[in-house]
Amino acid sequence: MIKVIAENRIKPENAKAVAPLFREIIAATRKEEGCIEYRLFTDPKNPEIYTFIEEWAGQAALDKHMAAEHFTRIIPKIGELSSKPLSVQVLEEFK
């Protein structure tokens, strides 16, 4: 099992523009094989921060997700609306 924490910092003036992109990638990703959980959270103290917390069955499922059409199309658009580069942590469960 793999967990991913991906933090996006969106310019405040782009909040309305990014919302449909987030909704689209969430809906499409949740249908992917190997996706256990895919949720987006906001920081109530800092409205620029949007954090995806993801759980994948394994590295192969994550790799397939990152090559999916919706991912390769939407993530660059989100990047254009960001104030900082995407920060990603890929974590494996401690055993």
N, C-alpha and C positions, 0 to 999 in steps of 0.2 A: 504494500500500500504506500502511496506517495501523497504527501500534502504539498500544496503550493500556496504561497502567500504572495500576491501581486498587488503592489500599491501604485495607484495612479494619482497624480496631483493634477487636477483640472483647474484651469484658470476660471475664476468665478464668473466671468462674462460668458463662458462657454458651457455652463451647467445645463442650460436648456438644449443646446445642440448635441451634447454628449448623451443625454438621457435615452433617446431612441436607439443609439448605437449599443449602449449597455443592455437595454432590454432585448435587442435582437441577438446579441452574442450569448446572453444568458439562456434564452429560449432554445437556440440551436444547440448549444453545448450540452444542456441537460438531456438532450436526446441521444447523445453520443454513447456508443458502447464503451464501457469501462469508466464512465463518469459516475462516481458515487455521490458526490456533492459538489455543487458549484453555486456559490452565493456571493453577493456583493453587499458590502457594508460601507456606511459612511461614518465619519468621525463627527459627533455632535459638537465638539470643541473647535474643529477646523473643517469647514465645509468644502475645502479644496481636496480633501483626502477621500478617495474611494478605494476600498481594499477588497479584492477578490480572495476568498478562502475556498480552496478547491481540494477535493479528494479524488484520487484516481486509483484504479485497480492495480496499475503498475506503470513502469516506464513506457512500455509499448503503447498503452492507451494515451498517455500524455503526449508522446511523440506524434501519434495520429491526430490528436486534437490540434497540436501546433501546426500541422500541415493542412488542416481542414480549410475549405474555401472560406467559410465565414470568419475564421480566425485570421487568415492571411489578408483578407479584405478589410475587416473592421479594426483590427489592432492598429494599423498605420493611421487610420482616420482618428482614432482616439488619441494617438500620439501627437497629431497635429493640434489637438485642442488642449494638450497638457502644458503645464508650466515647468515640469521637470521630466527627465527620462523615467520610464517605467522601472520600478524596483521589484525584482522577483527573487523569492527564496523557494528552492525545491528541497523538501525535507523527507527523509525516510524515518520510519518509526524505529526507535531505539529498542534493541533486543538484548 
